[in-house]
């Protein structure tokens, strides 16, 4: 991060392993909110783990976290269509 992109005082990025785990969890929670599984209230909180994982991350890491969450939801949906 550059100086003008510095995180607010007291906000530190998560380490990569927990951040990627939260992104994966976010994708799974969003999948569970879709019809078929029908736990629709999870749709209201599904992105909270991703938002927590993205706090104060570098742009490249943030793109990877978003990609993982999106890939997880797409993979789960395609896998459920074949079932």
C-alpha positions in Angstrom: 0.0 0.0 0.0 1.1 3.5 -0.6 1.0 6.3 1.9 -2.2 7.7 0.5 -3.9 4.3 0.5 -2.9 3.6 4.1 -5.5 1.8 6.3 -7.1 3.7 9.1 -5.3 3.6 12.4 -5.8 0.4 14.3 -7.0 -1.6 11.2 -4.6 -4.3 10.1 -5.2 -6.8 7.3 -5.9 -10.4 8.2 -3.2 -12.9 7.3 -3.8 -14.6 4.0 -5.0 -18.0 5.3 -7.8 -16.7 7.5 -8.8 -14.1 4.9 -9.1 -16.8 2.2 -11.0 -19.0 4.6 -13.5 -16.2 5.2 -13.9 -15.6 1.4 -14.6 -19.3 1.0 -17.1 -19.2 3.8 -18.8 -16.2 2.2 -19.3 -18.1 -1.1 -20.7 -21.1 0.7 -23.1 -19.0 2.8 -24.3 -17.3 -0.4 -24.8 -20.7 -2.1 -27.0 -21.8 0.9 -29.2 -18.8 0.4 -30.2 -19.9 -3.2 -33.3 -21.8 -4.0 -32.9 -25.5 -3.6 -31.2 -25.3 -0.3 -33.6 -22.4 0.6 -31.8 -21.0 3.7 -32.6 -17.5 2.3 -31.9 -15.5 5.5 -28.3 -16.3 5.0 -28.4 -14.0 2.0 -28.5 -11.1 4.3 -25.2 -12.0 6.1 -23.4 -14.0 3.4 -21.0 -11.1 2.5 -20.1 -10.2 6.0 -17.1 -12.7 6.1 -15.9 -11.3 2.8 -16.1 -7.7 3.9 -14.1 -8.6 7.0 -11.5 -10.4 4.9 -11.2 -7.4 2.6 -10.5 -4.8 5.3 -7.1 -3.2 4.7 -6.0 -5.7 2.1 -3.9 -4.9 -0.8 -5.8 -4.6 -4.1 -4.2 -7.8 -5.5 -5.1 -9.8 -2.4 -8.6 -8.3 -2.5 -9.1 -9.4 -6.1 -8.0 -12.9 -5.1 -10.5 -12.9 -2.2 -13.3 -11.7 -4.4 -12.4 -14.3 -7.1 -12.4 -17.1 -4.5 -15.8 -16.1 -3.1 -17.3 -15.9 -6.7 -15.7 -19.1 -7.8 -17.0 -20.9 -4.7 -20.6 -19.8 -5.4 -20.4 -20.6 -9.1 -18.8 -24.0 -8.5 -21.4 -24.9 -5.8 -24.3 -23.9 -8.1 -23.0 -25.8 -11.1 -22.4 -28.9 -8.9 -25.9 -28.7 -7.5 -27.4 -28.5 -11.0 -25.8 -31.8 -11.9 -27.1 -33.5 -8.7 
